[in-house]
Amino acid sequence: MAFFVKSMISNQVKNLGFGGGSEEKKEEGGTSDPAAAQGMTREEYEEYQKQMIEEKMERDAAFTQKKAERACLRVHLREKYRLPKSEMDENQIQMAGDDVDLPEDLRKMVDEDQEEEEDKDSILGHLQNLQNMDLDTIKEKAQATFTEMKQTAEQKCAVM
């Protein structure tokens, strides 16, 4: 019984790829050379591996750059809305080499938002807001302000 359990465990370990025994099964006619298994020469296989590694490095670099651009956008929004800073975003920007800017389309959106805010803050922006209000509302506000000032003046001055 103990032999059976030991044998069963050994077979499971072999199936997981950890070895577990001295006997390894090879496919009939198969070789241990990965290049031959792929149908390539050794040089072709090495060149293929080299290309795969270079492509992976390029994808990783592009991914890191995108993450840093997103972090830069979050930092910008946090500054704009006066939210607390995030250490994680700062680290992502530093990992990308500190040469990260907002993507061009996002930069255009931010610039448009800034222009709109500047327009609203200017005198012309306030005049446009007055044009959007109806005349009755403006009259009511002016009358209420005048009445309030008149009452304050009457309280302070006994002559009136």
Accessible surface in RSA format (square Angstrom, percent):
REM  Atomic radii and reference values for relative SASA: ProtOr
REM  Chains: A
REM  Algorithm: Lee & Richards
REM  Probe-radius: 1.40
REM  Slices: 20
REM RES _ NUM      All-atoms   Total-Side   Main-Chain    Non-polar    All polar
REM                ABS   REL    ABS   REL    ABS   REL    ABS   REL    ABS   REL
RES MET A   1   186.40  96.5 140.53  93.0  45.88 109.2 121.66 103.4  64.75  85.8
RES ALA A   2    83.96  77.2  69.35 107.0  14.61  33.2  75.84 106.8   8.12  21.5
RES PHE A   3   164.24  82.2 157.08  97.3   7.16  18.6 161.50  97.9   2.74   7.8
RES PHE A   4   129.08  64.6 127.30  78.8   1.78   4.6 128.54  77.9   0.54   1.6
RES VAL A   5    65.69  43.2  65.69  59.5   0.00   0.0  65.69  57.1   0.00   0.0
RES LYS A   6   151.72  74.0 146.38  89.8   5.34  12.7  93.05  83.7  58.67  62.5
RES SER A   7    41.84  35.4  34.93  46.6   6.90  15.9  14.49  30.9  27.34  38.3
RES MET A   8    92.72  48.0  89.36  59.1   3.36   8.0  74.38  63.2  18.34  24.3
RES ILE A   9    93.95  53.5  93.95  70.0   0.00   0.0  93.95  67.7   0.00   0.0
RES SER A  10    36.27  30.7  30.50  40.7   5.77  13.3  26.30  56.0   9.97  14.0
RES ASN A  11    72.63  50.1  72.15  69.7   0.48   1.2  18.65  44.9  53.97  52.2
RES GLN A  12    96.91  54.2  95.04  69.5   1.87   4.5  31.97  68.0  64.94  49.3
RES VAL A  13    48.77  32.1  48.77  44.2   0.00   0.0  48.77  42.4   0.00   0.0
RES LYS A  14    67.47  32.9  51.34  31.5  16.13  38.4  31.66  28.5  35.81  38.1
RES ASN A  15   128.86  88.9  93.43  90.3  35.43  85.3  28.63  68.9 100.23  96.9
RES LEU A  16   127.65  71.1  98.53  70.5  29.11  73.2 102.51  72.0  25.14  67.6
RES GLY A  17    64.17  79.1   0.00   N/A  64.17  79.1  32.40  88.9  31.77  71.1
RES PHE A  18   152.20  76.1 121.19  75.1  31.01  80.7 127.52  77.3  24.69  70.7
RES GLY A  19    33.10  40.8   0.00   N/A  33.10  40.8  30.73  84.3   2.37   5.3
RES GLY A  20    53.96  66.5   0.00   N/A  53.96  66.5  22.56  61.9  31.40  70.3
RES GLY A  21    36.64  45.2   0.00   N/A  36.64  45.2  20.76  57.0  15.88  35.6
RES SER A  22   122.95 103.9  80.93 108.0  42.02  96.8  57.74 123.0  65.21  91.4
RES GLU A  23   120.99  69.5 107.69  81.5  13.30  31.7  39.39  76.2  81.60  66.6
RES GLU A  24   143.18  82.2 112.70  85.3  30.48  72.6  39.05  75.5 104.14  85.0
RES LYS A  25   198.37  96.8 162.68  99.8  35.69  85.0 110.75  99.7  87.63  93.3
RES LYS A  26   150.48  73.4 119.76  73.5  30.72  73.1  82.24  74.0  68.24  72.7
RES GLU A  27   149.90  86.1 132.55 100.3  17.35  41.3  54.77 105.9  95.13  77.7
RES GLU A  28   179.05 102.8 145.05 109.7  34.00  81.0  64.87 125.5 114.19  93.2
RES GLY A  29    84.31 104.0   0.00   N/A  84.31 104.0  45.77 125.6  38.54  86.3
RES GLY A  30    41.91  51.7   0.00   N/A  41.91  51.7  25.16  69.0  16.75  37.5
RES THR A  31    91.84  65.3  61.28  62.1  30.56  72.8  64.31  86.4  27.53  41.6
RES SER A  32    98.87  83.5  64.56  86.2  34.32  79.1  39.21  83.5  59.66  83.6
RES ASP A  33    52.68  36.9  47.80  47.6   4.88  11.5  27.30  64.3  25.38  25.3
RES PRO A  34    63.09  46.0  57.34  52.3   5.75  20.9  62.93  52.0   0.17   1.0
RES ALA A  35     0.62   0.6   0.62   1.0   0.00   0.0   0.62   0.9   0.00   0.0
RES ALA A  36    53.87  49.5  31.62  48.8  22.25  50.6  36.31  51.1  17.55  46.5
RES ALA A  37    82.31  75.7  39.54  61.0  42.76  97.3  51.26  72.2  31.04  82.2
RES GLN A  38   110.79  62.0  83.64  61.1  27.14  64.6   6.65  14.2 104.13  79.0
RES GLY A  39    69.85  86.1   0.00   N/A  69.85  86.1  37.14 101.9  32.72  73.3
RES MET A  40    53.53  27.7  39.87  26.4  13.66  32.5  37.85  32.2  15.68  20.8
RES THR A  41    76.01  54.1  68.37  69.3   7.64  18.2  72.70  97.6   3.31   5.0
RES ARG A  42   122.05  51.2 116.85  59.6   5.20  12.4  41.82  57.2  80.22  48.6
RES GLU A  43   126.38  72.6 120.92  91.5   5.46  13.0  65.77 127.2  60.61  49.5
RES GLU A  44    95.46  54.8  88.09  66.6   7.36  17.5  38.01  73.5  57.44  46.9
RES TYR A  45    35.27  16.5  35.27  20.1   0.00   0.0  13.47  10.1  21.79  26.9
RES GLU A  46    98.73  56.7  92.29  69.8   6.44  15.3  37.05  71.7  61.67  50.4
RES GLU A  47    93.68  53.8  91.26  69.0   2.42   5.8  40.78  78.9  52.90  43.2
RES TYR A  48    88.59  41.4  87.19  49.6   1.39   3.6  53.84  40.5  34.75  42.8
RES GLN A  49    68.60  38.4  68.60  50.1   0.00   0.0  24.38  51.9  44.22  33.5
RES LYS A  50   118.39  57.8 115.32  70.8   3.07   7.3  63.99  57.6  54.39  57.9
RES GLN A  51    89.79  50.2  89.04  65.1   0.75   1.8  15.02  32.0  74.77  56.7
RES MET A  52    80.90  41.9  78.19  51.7   2.71   6.5  67.28  57.2  13.62  18.0
RES ILE A  53   103.16  58.7 101.44  75.6   1.72   4.2 102.97  74.1   0.19   0.5
RES GLU A  54    86.09  49.4  84.17  63.7   1.92   4.6  30.99  59.9  55.10  45.0
RES GLU A  55    83.03  47.7  81.77  61.9   1.26   3.0  27.07  52.4  55.96  45.7
RES LYS A  56   111.24  54.3 111.24  68.3   0.00   0.0  82.02  73.8  29.22  31.1
RES MET A  57   124.04  64.2 118.44  78.4   5.60  13.3 103.22  87.8  20.82  27.6
RES GLU A  58   120.94  69.4 112.25  84.9   8.70  20.7  46.70  90.3  74.24  60.6
RES ARG A  59   138.48  58.1 130.64  66.6   7.84  18.7  73.70 100.7  64.78  39.3
RES ASP A  60    67.12  47.0  65.89  65.6   1.23   2.9  25.24  59.4  41.88  41.8
RES ALA A  61    63.47  58.4  50.86  78.5  12.61  28.7  58.60  82.5   4.88  12.9
RES ALA A  62    58.49  53.8  49.87  77.0   8.62  19.6  57.27  80.7   1.21   3.2
RES PHE A  63   120.63  60.4 115.88  71.8   4.75  12.4 120.06  72.8   0.57   1.6
RES THR A  64    42.78  30.4  42.44  43.0   0.34   0.8  20.49  27.5  22.29  33.7
RES GLN A  65    64.31  36.0  63.64  46.5   0.67   1.6  31.01  66.0  33.30  25.3
RES LYS A  66   106.19  51.8 106.19  65.2   0.00   0.0  61.40  55.3  44.78  47.7
RES LYS A  67    68.69  33.5  67.40  41.4   1.29   3.1  24.95  22.5  43.74  46.6
RES ALA A  68     0.10   0.1   0.00   0.0   0.10   0.2   0.00   0.0   0.10   0.3
RES GLU A  69    27.48  15.8  27.25  20.6   0.24   0.6   1.71   3.3  25.78  21.0
RES ARG A  70   122.34  51.4 120.64  61.5   1.70   4.0  48.55  66.4  73.79  44.7
RES ALA A  71     0.00   0.0   0.00   0.0   0.00   0.0   0.00   0.0   0.00   0.0
RES CYS A  72    26.37  19.9  25.73  28.7   0.64   1.5   0.00   0.0  26.37  28.4
RES LEU A  73    38.83  21.6  38.83  27.8   0.00   0.0  38.83  27.3   0.00   0.0
RES ARG A  74    83.05  34.9  81.47  41.5   1.58   3.8  47.29  64.6  35.76  21.7
RES VAL A  75    23.86  15.7  23.59  21.4   0.27   0.7  23.86  20.7   0.00   0.0
RES HIS A  76    44.18  24.1  42.20  29.3   1.98   5.1  27.86  28.7  16.32  19.0
RES LEU A  77    69.43  38.7  69.43  49.7   0.00   0.0  69.43  48.8   0.00   0.0
RES ARG A  78    57.99  24.3  57.73  29.4   0.26   0.6   8.97  12.3  49.02  29.7
RES GLU A  79   107.83  61.9  86.07  65.1  21.76  51.8  37.88  73.3  69.96  57.1
RES LYS A  80    57.58  28.1  31.56  19.4  26.02  62.0  33.28  30.0  24.30  25.9
RES TYR A  81   131.96  61.6 112.78  64.2  19.18  49.9  85.21  64.0  46.75  57.6
RES ARG A  82   215.20  90.4 182.88  93.2  32.33  77.0  69.98  95.6 145.22  88.0
RES LEU A  83    99.54  55.4  88.03  63.0  11.51  28.9  88.89  62.4  10.64  28.6
RES PRO A  84   111.25  81.1  96.27  87.8  14.97  54.4 108.25  89.4   2.99  18.6
RES LYS A  85   157.86  77.0 128.60  78.9  29.26  69.7  73.76  66.4  84.10  89.6
RES SER A  86    24.64  20.8  18.19  24.3   6.45  14.9  12.91  27.5  11.73  16.4
RES GLU A  87   130.06  74.7 121.05  91.6   9.02  21.5  54.95 106.3  75.11  61.3
RES MET A  88   121.41  62.9 115.28  76.3   6.13  14.6  81.07  68.9  40.34  53.4
RES ASP A  89     0.63   0.4   0.63   0.6   0.00   0.0   0.00   0.0   0.63   0.6
RES GLU A  90    58.40  33.5  58.09  43.9   0.32   0.8  20.27  39.2  38.14  31.1
RES ASN A  91    68.33  47.1  67.04  64.8   1.30   3.1  19.14  46.1  49.19  47.5
RES GLN A  92    29.07  16.3  27.59  20.2   1.48   3.5  10.06  21.4  19.01  14.4
RES ILE A  93    29.09  16.6  29.09  21.7   0.00   0.0  29.09  20.9   0.00   0.0
RES GLN A  94   115.15  64.4 100.07  73.1  15.08  35.9  23.38  49.8  91.77  69.6
RES MET A  95   138.86  71.9 103.70  68.6  35.16  83.7  86.84  73.8  52.01  68.9
RES ALA A  96    20.80  19.1   0.56   0.9  20.23  46.0   6.73   9.5  14.06  37.3
RES GLY A  97    50.71  62.5   0.00   N/A  50.71  62.5  32.29  88.6  18.43  41.3
RES ASP A  98   100.83  70.6  73.42  73.1  27.41  64.8  28.40  66.8  72.44  72.2
RES ASP A  99   110.19  77.2  83.88  83.5  26.31  62.2  46.31 109.0  63.88  63.7
RES VAL A 100    13.62   9.0   0.00   0.0  13.62  32.8   0.00   0.0  13.62  36.9
RES ASP A 101    94.17  66.0  87.63  87.2   6.53  15.5  16.19  38.1  77.98  77.8
RES LEU A 102    16.52   9.2   8.46   6.0   8.07  20.3   8.46   5.9   8.07  21.7
RES PRO A 103    32.47  23.7  24.31  22.2   8.16  29.6  32.47  26.8   0.00   0.0
RES GLU A 104   115.74  66.4 107.36  81.2   8.38  20.0  51.92 100.4  63.82  52.1
RES ASP A 105    94.14  65.9  89.49  89.1   4.65  11.0  40.82  96.1  53.32  53.2
RES LEU A 106    46.20  25.7  46.10  33.0   0.10   0.2  46.10  32.4   0.10   0.3
RES ARG A 107    91.71  38.5  91.71  46.8   0.00   0.0  29.53  40.4  62.18  37.7
RES LYS A 108   120.94  59.0 118.28  72.6   2.66   6.3  66.33  59.7  54.62  58.2
RES MET A 109   112.10  58.1 110.92  73.4   1.18   2.8  89.35  76.0  22.74  30.1
RES VAL A 110    19.65  12.9  19.34  17.5   0.31   0.8  19.65  17.1   0.00   0.0
RES ASP A 111    60.48  42.4  59.45  59.2   1.03   2.4  19.33  45.5  41.15  41.0
RES GLU A 112    99.92  57.4  98.66  74.6   1.26   3.0  31.16  60.3  68.76  56.1
RES ASP A 113    59.77  41.9  58.61  58.3   1.17   2.8   7.12  16.8  52.65  52.5
RES GLN A 114    80.50  45.0  79.36  58.0   1.14   2.7  20.94  44.6  59.56  45.2
RES GLU A 115   104.62  60.1 103.57  78.4   1.05   2.5  33.52  64.8  71.10  58.0
RES GLU A 116    99.02  56.8  96.81  73.2   2.21   5.3  33.70  65.2  65.32  53.3
RES GLU A 117    81.42  46.7  80.23  60.7   1.19   2.8  34.24  66.2  47.19  38.5
RES GLU A 118   117.27  67.3 109.62  82.9   7.66  18.2  44.69  86.4  72.58  59.3
RES ASP A 119    88.20  61.8  87.76  87.4   0.44   1.0  21.97  51.7  66.24  66.1
RES LYS A 120   133.97  65.4 129.72  79.6   4.25  10.1  76.62  69.0  57.36  61.1
RES ASP A 121   114.55  80.2  91.86  91.4  22.69  53.6  28.88  68.0  85.67  85.4
RES SER A 122    46.40  39.2  36.22  48.3  10.18  23.4  42.56  90.6   3.84   5.4
RES ILE A 123   136.40  77.6 133.54  99.5   2.86   6.9 133.88  96.4   2.51   6.8
RES LEU A 124   127.38  70.9 126.88  90.8   0.50   1.3 126.88  89.1   0.50   1.3
RES GLY A 125     5.93   7.3   0.00   N/A   5.93   7.3   4.03  11.1   1.90   4.3
RES HIS A 126   103.00  56.3 102.03  70.9   0.97   2.5  70.84  73.0  32.16  37.4
RES LEU A 127    86.57  48.2  85.80  61.4   0.77   1.9  85.80  60.3   0.77   2.1
RES GLN A 128   107.81  60.3 107.46  78.5   0.34   0.8  25.79  54.9  82.01  62.2
RES ASN A 129    75.61  52.1  74.01  71.5   1.60   3.9  20.54  49.4  55.07  53.2
RES LEU A 130    88.19  49.1  84.94  60.8   3.26   8.2  85.21  59.8   2.98   8.0
RES GLN A 131   146.80  82.1 114.48  83.7  32.33  77.0  44.98  95.7 101.82  77.2
RES ASN A 132   126.47  87.2  90.14  87.1  36.33  87.5  30.61  73.7  95.86  92.6
RES MET A 133    66.17  34.3  50.37  33.3  15.80  37.6  44.80  38.1  21.37  28.3
RES ASP A 134    85.91  60.2  73.53  73.2  12.38  29.3  43.70 102.9  42.21  42.1
RES LEU A 135   118.16  65.8 112.05  80.2   6.12  15.4 112.57  79.1   5.59  15.0
RES ASP A 136    93.94  65.8  91.85  91.4   2.09   5.0  21.14  49.8  72.80  72.6
RES THR A 137    47.75  34.0  47.02  47.7   0.73   1.7  28.47  38.2  19.28  29.2
RES ILE A 138    57.39  32.7  56.10  41.8   1.29   3.1  56.81  40.9   0.58   1.6
RES LYS A 139   125.86  61.4 119.40  73.3   6.46  15.4  75.03  67.5  50.83  54.1
RES GLU A 140   120.92  69.4 112.43  85.1   8.49  20.2  46.63  90.2  74.28  60.6
RES LYS A 141   119.05  58.1 114.49  70.2   4.56  10.9  81.86  73.7  37.20  39.6
RES ALA A 142    60.34  55.5  47.85  73.8  12.49  28.4  56.33  79.3   4.01  10.6
RES GLN A 143   111.16  62.2 108.60  79.4   2.56   6.1  44.42  94.5  66.74  50.6
RES ALA A 144    61.99  57.0  50.21  77.5  11.79  26.8  58.60  82.5   3.39   9.0
RES THR A 145    76.52  54.4  74.20  75.2   2.33   5.5  51.55  69.2  24.98  37.8
RES PHE A 146   124.00  62.0 121.71  75.4   2.28   5.9 123.55  74.9   0.45   1.3
RES THR A 147    54.29  38.6  53.43  54.2   0.87   2.1  44.92  60.3   9.37  14.2
RES GLU A 148   117.42  67.4 115.02  87.0   2.40   5.7  33.51  64.8  83.90  68.5
RES MET A 149   124.78  64.6 117.78  77.9   7.01  16.7 101.68  86.4  23.11  30.6
RES LYS A 150   107.36  52.4 100.27  61.5   7.09  16.9  50.97  45.9  56.39  60.1
RES GLN A 151   100.36  56.1  99.14  72.5   1.23   2.9  26.85  57.2  73.51  55.8
RES THR A 152    58.98  42.0  58.09  58.9   0.89   2.1  40.00  53.7  18.98  28.7
RES ALA A 153    39.45  36.3  32.14  49.6   7.30  16.6  39.13  55.1   0.31   0.8
RES GLU A 154    83.08  47.7  69.27  52.4  13.81  32.9  19.14  37.0  63.94  52.2
RES GLN A 155   154.84  86.6 115.58  84.5  39.26  93.5  45.47  96.8 109.37  82.9
RES LYS A 156   172.03  83.9 133.71  82.0  38.32  91.2  88.44  79.6  83.59  89.0
RES CYS A 157    51.60  39.0  46.30  51.6   5.30  12.4  21.16  53.6  30.44  32.8
RES ALA A 158   109.59 100.8  68.54 105.8  41.05  93.4  79.00 111.2  30.59  81.0
RES VAL A 159   142.64  93.9 110.88 100.4  31.76  76.5 118.64 103.1  24.00  65.1
RES MET A 160   153.95  79.7  92.18  61.0  61.77 147.1 103.29  87.8  50.67  67.1
END  Absolute sums over single chains surface
CHAIN  1 A    14209.4      12235.1       1974.3       7931.7       6277.7
END  Absolute sums over all chains
TOTAL         14209.4      12235.1       1974.3       7931.7       6277.7
